[in-house]
Amino acid sequence: MQYVNLSNDIYFLGYNDRRTHLFENIWPIPNGISYNSYLIVDDKIALIDTVERSFFDEYLDNIEEIIGDRKIDYLVINHMEPDHSGALKSIMQRYPEVTLVGNKKTFAFVESFYKEPENVHLVHDGSVLELGKHRLQFQTIPMVHWPETMVTYEETNKILFSGDAFGSYGTLDGGVFDDEINLDFYEVEVMRYFTNIVGKYCPHTQRAIKKLAPLDIKMIAATHGPVWRSDLDWVLTRYNKWSSYDLDKGVVIVYGSMYGNTQKMAEVIARRLAERGIKNIRVYDASKTHASYIINDIFKYKGFIVGSPAYNNSMFPNVEILLSTIEHMAPKDHYLGIFGNFLWNGGGVKNLKVFAEKIKWELVYDPIEEKGAMKKDNKEQLCKLADAMADKLMAE
Ligand code: FEO
């Protein structure tokens, strides 16, 4: 990608990755992702974060086109995950006098990943760094996404270089700024980036939002996705809603099913919920839909109903993987329903109950377990489960 000016002397350097299938080798990115770095050219030159290392050649070409023979004085490291620090070692080799700017945890991570840094400038909450006309201020926002994570606020243009916060999956297909793009494209991808990557750290995100609130921010420049300059509320409002578990009235139903019997049980529950007036119902087959998308909807809707057959005396493996991912993310304040079936020893519903105990969501109805295919009595029980869920949601 070509570099783009955020102001006369502040540059966006972003690179589109349409080759990687799985971000962090876990999360599907069918629409790709961008890695964004920023360059401030002043009496001193500062680079803010780097990019994934496979883009280094193009990245360096762009830097040299902008600054020519001048050297980079500072490399500000907001976040050490290698999608942003991947080119750090190469930058240090190309500009051996560069001073790394970070907090105590940043430098510990630099040493762990690469080598002990030689030229460092240690910053804390509220520290400032003068570049000439531009002054940078630093604020730590631990666990959004890693313990060392911080943001950099540029005081002249009031730009917040926010790291992963307010970032998105999805490449930048020409448009870089929010007002250059139909944001419908990013509606799901911004949320998936949040729920997949930062979703575990909602309380930390809430603390970060409150901590940054006093700053007069005119532009948010994240390390992935669009630069927000026209409608900052678009992304700020969403982050606040998601990270505070402000859930909508709706139900996610997930099942594992080898031969369709557990699926039939899910369909009965879904239909009854619809009859009871629940309009947001999403039914997923855990073997087909990646957890990335299911987790996303779990962060939208308050109800979650999960079904599993018995499989090798346990629950269905793909359901197990999903529930393990949910336990990692630990979203709060959901209503839960569980159901399943077995033929001889069981193990599906038994282990769903273990999940229920661990996740501590409110179980709205006693677990339902059928032997083999669904019978009339069982259908009635499933409708009662749906009724109990609908009652809870309608009472909100
Ligand atoms: Fe985009 Fe936590 O890295």
Boltz pocket constraint, residues with backbone or C-beta under 6 A from the ligand:
constraints:
  - pocket:
      binder: B
      contacts: [[A, 79], [A, 81], [A, 83], [A, 84], [A, 145], [A, 146], [A, 164], [A, 197], [A, 223], [A, 224]]
      max_distance: 6.0
